């Protein structure tokens, strides 16, 4: 006779799952765009922190942390293959190595954080992981792309960047993940405290309500036209297509309407300056002398700069901003003078031995429109770059060529980071991107109006006024750095005393 067997409840084999920190890193990365599921990311980080319990030695802890970070960065930064596919015949073979090298290098920061936490106790993760993220934002010129905080851009927690910056949001997010991990393994009152903390932190990841953004009550607000020519990188400098993209940008600039300023994206002028000055005069004539900010390559003697120039009604250059934070191995190669003799140049350095960095962070004075802090390309990734000017701008102006970043995750992640810069500073941002996503972003980081990725067109947007200066705009990363460092030192001293 058949017997009815009582169904056993489903139980998840935690030990089996925790043996694969690489997979946990993949889960944790799902907070990044275009996935954008911060709650799943939170679970991934919680399990990653919980996996530290399996380490018997500091070396074992470092190995777990490194594999966890490797999974996180491999998926978050998979778009890094895109620059190597622009000239696939020459560079495609490097693509997988570049992704693994970058992901493995960044994962070292997390490996060190896990190793220290094993030595001082798992509570040290509250300090070591945010400090690891701070370190990778500054060490070797920094690369803070895909910080955990960016997954919270559309949540209440993300708005905390106006108070404590993205690194402060990192701390709060990672603290919530740690509390969630402790609610699994702790006992008694500690478990209850961890559970309550995890619930509060998770509640802050609730999405912000969708609402219409009021731009300006002033009906006479200045209008800015953002041009998106959509020039794929592999065709952008092809002689058969240069004129096509130039004509497209010019057509958008002369379309019906009366903008007070027209903005072309990074390196959108089809000739390097000063030799391309005649083209500027031609553009000014076609646009009836409307002031323009145009991204262009600019020579000064033998030095090449990635620049943004402001032109007047005659097409004359009245102000220039040269990009200061260059992309290592993209726009320049460390020890480039020596390596150039071997034929090794940056991917974007089509002429000479690479780009030179600008030396000033002066605001661009746009007259009645106010003063703008210009950011070129991945300068918008760095909170410290947006805070570099001694004077507060009226808005942020971001010129970028995201065609280098592919057509999936890269451009969307870049946009998220631009939005966080707006939140941190309480400033609206005008963003002109070659292949997208061009957008008007308000001082809360909300997208007011945008052009889709890989679509040619233009946006006419009213220029919003700035909000009041945020707390973070005054303090920058100094308080969070001191807090984490002092807390970690205090924990180390306490452990030393207890061990004696």
Order of alpha helices (4+ residues) and beta strands (2+ residues): alpha-alpha-alpha-alpha-alpha-alpha-alpha-alpha-alpha-alpha-beta-alpha-alpha-beta-alpha-beta-beta-beta-alpha-beta-beta-alpha-beta-alpha-beta-beta-beta-beta-alpha-alpha
